[in-house]
């Protein structure tokens, strides 16, 4: 019979790591005597990062003595203590390849249910003084698992663990863990996993994304949608950059111009999905160094040419060059259209909300709806200062007239005397959460938002308060996206900059969204470490090539891996946590 060997608990603490402060509950230590287990954790225990750990479905972490013995042999160590793997329960028995999701056990007065494997992150490597540990737990098929507390009660080391029910799907922790993190995702096993009610919602969502991806197989979907849905999909139409010719230039407002780009031989260009963006590389000239910037496509999806619309920023080197130096007939280097901020098909209503030049990607969506003769309810919401700054005003009005179920709200924050209320605009003031609440938007809609961060945050909050499901609110962010650095204490944000010290001599690394290009220095070890040294916003969790949180678009160039990731990404993306450039690279960061 299985036995509870040790009950381990620990409250979050601040730990110094690589010059930063990590708030973590990863250090668990044995406790003596009976200890009350409650719905969310054990008395005296806590989690530092509730976004990634803890909660009802991850209340109690379990790890086995047999795995202790395995890692002692594998790592050549003899310094392990109970709680070494951050577990709350150290147990004899309950092997990962025998315990199934949904199994139920009684220990002392409490009843537990197995909900999911451990989610690996860098902090288990921190606790183990072994950075590879997140990847090793997965690749060696010894992750451990979580209990949900069905009946609260006291437990104590030395008690028997009594199995009282078997999980309905008979899928072991090892199988479920590999189904997500390893390269094989059989459709029948995904379907079976999704029938297990006890499986935590996060893992159900990942498996549903993998199942949906399998259903799109004929469309060339690639990557692991269960780990990174944003970067899983058809690969780019071409690798790296190719020359496109400026076929036309047109002023859209006093600060925005549109450029039409065509293939040099006038051949049709690969179709872009409505909402995608194009990345340009501007070669060095007398005005400055090479620049890499991304611009949303504003033209008709599937047209023979690409249209980008560029706002001239006060201190924008690239936008100034495009506004003042580029002429019809010039050649620009462009990467293939990318991005997952794209219009979803289906019958649901559509909300297209933008401010300023944020209208660019949603205009492409509006045109796609018109071209498909859509009968969907379409809400076009736009905010501008006044008529001088109202981009695509005439074009959007004409398109909206062709949709039988369209609704329009145009907000001018500072209308001119010449601006006509009820004709040029509908509301005075900003496009705000208050307006969204007042006009009664449909709660079953798909919403697409583009504009400044504050604008999108306010509208997202308003839409979800009204009843829209968070996953149906899609946002396109100008510039670098928000960082994900779990457990790291916040510090004052700094604009991206070259790393301190002597400049590198290796391949160039361009962070396209951050507008920064630097040369590689091997002392950083990985592209993630280089980005951190430059204060480029990054997203990561495991730092060893398991979770794919750091998966980033690779617009040009190639990378090598050390260590090899558990499941490699596609050729058009890179796991920056464990990769180094082997030639000049351009990253979508």
N, C-alpha and C positions, 0 to 999 in steps of 0.2 A: 504494500500500500504506500502511496505517496505521502510525504511528510513535510510539514513546514519546519524548516531548519532554523531560519532566522527572520525576525521582523525588523525592517530597517526604515528609518525615518530621518528627515533632515529638512530644516527650513532654508529658504533661499539666502544666499550670501553673495557679496561682491568679491570677485576674484580678478586679479591682474592677469592679463593675457595679451601678449604681443603689443604692449604699450596701451592697451585698452582695458576697460572695466567690463566684466561680464557679470550680470546678475543671474545666478543659477542655483537651482536646488539639486544639482547633480550629485552632491556629496550626501550619501545616505549612510547611517551608522546603526549597528544593532541596538535595539532597545530591550530592556528586560521586563518581565512580567506581562500581564494582559494589556492589550492596547485596543481601543475602540476603533473600528473601521466604519467610516461614514460614507455617504453617497459620493462625495467628491474626493476624499482621501482619508488617510490614517491620522488620528490625533497626533500632533507634533510634526506633521509632514507638510510640505508645500512645494509648489513649482514656481520657478522664477519667470518662465515664459508661457503664459496661459494660452497664447495663440498656437503654440506648437505642442504643448504638453498639458496634462491634467484634463479636468472636465469629467462628466459622468462616464463617458465611454473609455476613458484612460485614467481611471481612479487609482488603480493599483498595478504596479509593474512587477512582473514575475520573471525570475531567471533561475536556471537549474545548476546544481552542483556538478552534474556531468559535463556541462559546458565550461564550468570553472576548470575542471581537470583537463579538458581539451585545450583551452587557451594557455594553461600553464605549460603544457607540452609544446604547443605551437609557438608560443612567444618566449619560451625558456625562462619563465619567471616563477618565483616562489613567494611573492610578497602580497598575494591577494588576501583580502578580508571580506567578510560578508557585507554586501552593499557595494562591492567593487564595480559592478556593472550598472549602478544607479537603480537597482531593483528594490522594491519594497518587501517582496517576499523572496527569500532564497529557499529553494525547495529541492528535496530529493525526489526524483521522478518528474512527471509532467514534461517529457521531452517535446521539443518543438515539432518533431516529425511524427508524434503520436497524438498530441492534443489537437482538437479540432475547434474551429470557430463555432461558437454556440454551445460548447460543452459547459456543463454547470457543476460546481463543486461546493461542498459544505466544509468550512473550516471553523471549528469552535461554534460560536453562535451565528456566524455570518454565512451568507450564500453568495456565490460569485458566478459570473458568466464570462467566457472568453470572447473578446470583441474584435481584436486585431493584433497583428504583429507590432513590435516596436517600430516607431518611425525614427530612422537614424538621423542624428545631427552631430555637428562637430563637438558638442559638449561631452559626449561619451568618450571621444578621443582625448579631450582635455582631462577628464577624470582618470583615464587609464594611462596618461602620459604616452599615448600612442596615437598620433594623428590619423593613421590608416584605419582605426578601429571601426568607423561607420561603414566603410566598404567591406572590411573583413567580416563583420557580422552578417552581411547579406550574402557575400560570395561564398562563405563557408556554411551558410544555411543554419545559423544559430542566432537568430535575432532576439529571442525572448518574446513575451506577449503581454497584453494588458487584460486585466479583469475589470468588469463593471460590477458594482455592488448591488445585488438584488435585495438582500436583507442585511441591514446594518447589525453589527454585533461585535463582541470582543473576540480577539484571536490571541494566540500566544505561541511562541516557538515551542516545538516539540509535538504539536497537535497533528493528528492524522488529517489527510486531505481525502475526502470521500466524494467520489464521482456520483452525482445523482441524476444526470441526464446527458445524452449524447447529442452533439450538434447535428441539425437536420441535414446539412450538406455533406457531412463527413469529409470536409476539406481541412487538412492540417495547417497549422501555423506556417510551417515551412513552405507548403505548396502555395498558400495565399501570398506570402511574402515574395516568392519568386515570380508569381503571376504578375505582380506589379513591377518589380525592380529588374528582373532578368529579361532576356530578349524574346522569350517564347510566350505568346499570349493567346492560347487556343480559344476560339470563340465559344466552344461548348463549356469550357471551364469558367470563362467569364460569366456566362449565363447562369451556371450553377452557383457561383459565388454570389451573384446578385439575388438569388432566391433565399439567401440566408439572412433572416431578419436581424439576427444578433450582430452582424457585421456593422461596424461603425459607419455613420453617414459619410465621413470623409473618404473611406476606402470604397464605399459603394459608388460615390461620385467618380472616383478614379477609374473604377472598372466600367462604369457606364460610358465614360469618355473613350476608353479603349474599345468597347463594343461598338460605339458609334463610329469610331475611326475605322474599324474593320468593315463596317457597312459602307464606308466611302472608299474602299480599296480600289475600285475601278477608276477613281478620280486621282489616283496617284498619291494618296495621303502617306506621309512618312513621319518618323519620329515617334515618341511615346506620349500620346495624348493623356495618358493617365498621370504622368509626372509633370508635363508641361504642355497643356492644351494650346497655349498661345503660339508655340513654335512647332506644333505638329500639324502637318498639312502638306499640300503639294509643294515641291521644291521650286525655287526660282527658275524663270524661263531661260536664263543664261548665267554662267559663272562669271564673277568679277565684273569689270566695267567694259562697256563697248561704246563706240562713238555714235552719237545721235546728232542730227543737224537741226538747227533752229529754223523752223519753217515759217513761223509767224510770231509776232509780238503784239499784244494789245493791252491798253491801260484799262483796268477794271474799276479803280477808284484812285483818289489822290495819292495813295500809298501802296497800291497793289497792282502788279502787272501779271499777265498770263503769257507763258511761252509754250508754243506748240513744238514738239520735238518729233522728228521723223527719222526713219532709217535712211542712211546715205543713198541707198539704191532705190528708195521709195517703196520698198516691199512692206507689206503689212507687219505691224509689230505684234508680238504676243499679247493676247488679251489680259487686261488687269481687272481684278475684282473691284467692284465699287467700294471705295474707302481706303484702298491701298496707297502707298507712297512710293516715290522714286528718289533714289539717292544719287546726287551729282558729285563728281570730283572735279573741282576747278583747278587747273594746272597753275603752277607758279607764274607770276608775271611781275611787271614793275611795281604793281600795287601791293604785292605781298606773296607769301608762301602758298603752297597748295592748300586747298580747303575742301572739306567733305561735309556736305549738308544734305538733309532729307526734306522733301516737300511732298505734300499730299497731291494726288492726282485729282483734278477737278473736271476732267472732260468725260465724254461719253465712254463708258466701258465697252471695249471691243472695237473702238475706232482705230483707223489706220495710224493715227498719231497720238502721242501722249500730250496732255496739257497739264502743266503745273502752274500754280498761281502763288506768287511770292510777294510778301509784304516787306517793304524796305524798313529795316529797323534802324534806329538812331545810331547805334554803334555796331551794326551788323556788317562784317567784312564781306561775307558771301552775298548777302542780299544787295548790298551796295554795288558790288561788282556785276551782279546779274541785271540790276536796274540801269547802270550807267555805261557798261562796257560791252555787253553782249548785243550782237546785231543779227538780223536775219542772215542765214547762210553760215554762221559760225558753227563750230563743232564742239559739243560738250560730251564728257565721259559720264555714262550713266550705268548704274547697277540695275538689275531687273526689279520690277515692281515686287514689293513685299508688304507684309502686314496682315494682321488678323482682325483689324477693326473693319469688318466687312459686313455688308447687308445680308442678313439671313433670309432665306426663302420661307414661304409659309403664308397662312392667312391672317396672322395676328396684325393688329394695328401697329403703325410705325410712328415713332416720335423722333424727329430730326431737329436737334437743338444746338445752336451755335452762337458764338459771339465773335465779331470781327472776322479775321481771316480763317477762323475755325469753321466757316461755312464751306471751305474747300472740299474736304472729303465727303460731307453730307450732301453737297451739291451733286457729286457723282452718284450717290445713292438715289437722290431724287430723280436724276435723269434715267437711271436704271429702272425705277418704278414706272416712269412714263413710257419708256421704250417697251416694257413688258405689258403695257396696258393694264396695270394693276388695278384691282377693285378694292384694295386694302384701304382702311382709314389711314390717312397720312396727316400728321401734324407737323407743320413747318414753323419753328420758333427761332427767331433770330434777334440778336441785340447789336446795335451800332450806336455811335455817337450821334450821327445825323446823316442826311442824304449824301454828303461828301464822302463819308466813310462806309456807306452801305454797299458792300461788295455784292456783285451778281444780282442787283435789285431787279432789273428788267428781265434778265434770263430766268431767275427763279419764279417771278410772277407768271411768265408765259408757260413755264413747265407746270406750275400748280393749276393753271386753268385747264390743263389736259387731264387732270386726275379727278374723277367724279366725286371722290369722297375726301377732299383735302380741306384742311383747316389752317389758317394763317394767323400768327401773332408776330408783329414786328415792333420792337421796342427801340425808341430813340431816347438816349439819356439826355442829350442837349440838342433838341431839334432847332433848325434854322427857321427864320421867318418864312423862307420859301418852301419848307417842307409841309406837305399837306396831310393833316390828320385824317385818318380814314382812307387815304389813298396811298401815300408813301409809307405811312406807319400807322399802327393801331393803338399803341400805348406809349405814354410818356414815362420815362424812367428806365431802369435796367431790367433785363430779362432775369427775373428773380424767382426764388422759391415761393414767395407770396403769390405771384401771378400764376405759377403752375398750380397752386392749390385752388385758386379762384376759378380757373377756366375748366376744371373738371376733366382732366385727361383720363383716358381709359387705363384701367389697372392691369389689363392683360396684354399690354403693348410690349414691343421691343423698342428700347430707347437708345439713341446714338447721340453722344454729347461730344462736342469739340470746342475748345476755347481755353482761356486761362485756368490754372489749377483751382483758384478760389471759386470761379464760376461753376466748374464741373463738380466740385465738392458740394456746393450749396444745392445744385440741381439734383445731384445724386441723392442727397439726404431727403430732399422734398419728394422725389419720386418714390423712394422706398417707404417713406412715411405714408404716402397715399396708397400703398399696397402693391407696387411693382416689385417683383422678385429681384433681389440683387443681381442674380446672374443674367437678368435681361436688361440691365443697364450697362451699356458699353461706352467706354471712354477712349478717346485718342488724345495723347499727351504731347504737347509741344516740347521739344528738347528731351533731356534725360528724364527717365521715369523715376518713380519713388524707389528708394533703397529698401532692401530687406536684409537686415543684419540682426538676426534673432539673438536677444539677450544682451546685446551691446548697449551700454549706457549712452544716451544721446549726447552729442557734442555739437558745438556751433558749426553750422554748415559753412563750407568754404567753396568758392568757385573752383572748377577744375583748373589744374596748373601742372607744369612739368614737375617731375619728382626732384626732391632735393639732391644736391651733390652734383658730381660731374655727369654730363650728358652721356647717355649710352651710345654704343657704336653698332648695335645689332640692327635687325630689321625694324622698319618703322611700324608703329602701332597707332592707328587712327581711331579715336573714339568719336564716331560720326555725330551722335546726338549732343555730345558735350563740346564739339568744335575744337578738339585738341588732338595734336599729333606729336608723339614722342618716339624716341628710339629705345629699343629693348635693351635692358641690362639684366644679365643672367642672375644677378644677386637677388632679384625679386622672386625667382622660382616659378611663379605662375603669372598668367595674365591678370588673374584676380588680384594678386598682390601688387602688381604694377598699377592697376586701376585704383586700388586703395591708396597707394602712395601719391596718386595724382588727385585724390578727392573726387574721382568720378563716381557718381552713385551706382552702386552694384547691388545684386541680389544673390544671396547664397544661404546655405544651411549646413550641408554635410562637409563641404570643402574637400571631398575625396572622390567625386565622380559617381555618386549614387543617386541623389535626389533630383538632379536636373534643375534645381531652382536657379542655378547660375547660367543656364543655357541661353546663349546669346547669338543673334544673327551674325553670321560671318559673311560680310558683303564682298570681301576680296581676300585672296591669300589662302594660306593653309597653316595648320598647327600640328604639333606632335603632342603626345600625352605621356605624362609620367606623374603618377601611376596611370595605367590604363583604366578608363571608366568601366563600371560594371556592365552597363549597356551603352555602346557608343551612340552619339547623336548623329544626325544626318550630316552630309557634307556641307550643307549650307548653314550650319550652326556650329557652335563650339561650346564645350564645357570649360569656362574660363578658370574654374577652380583647380584644374589639374592639367592645364595645357600651356604650351609655350609656342611662340611664332617660329616657323621655319622659313618664312619669307615675309615680305611686307604684308600686313593684314589691316583690314578695315572692319571694325566691330560696331554693331548697332547699339552703342552705349553712349 
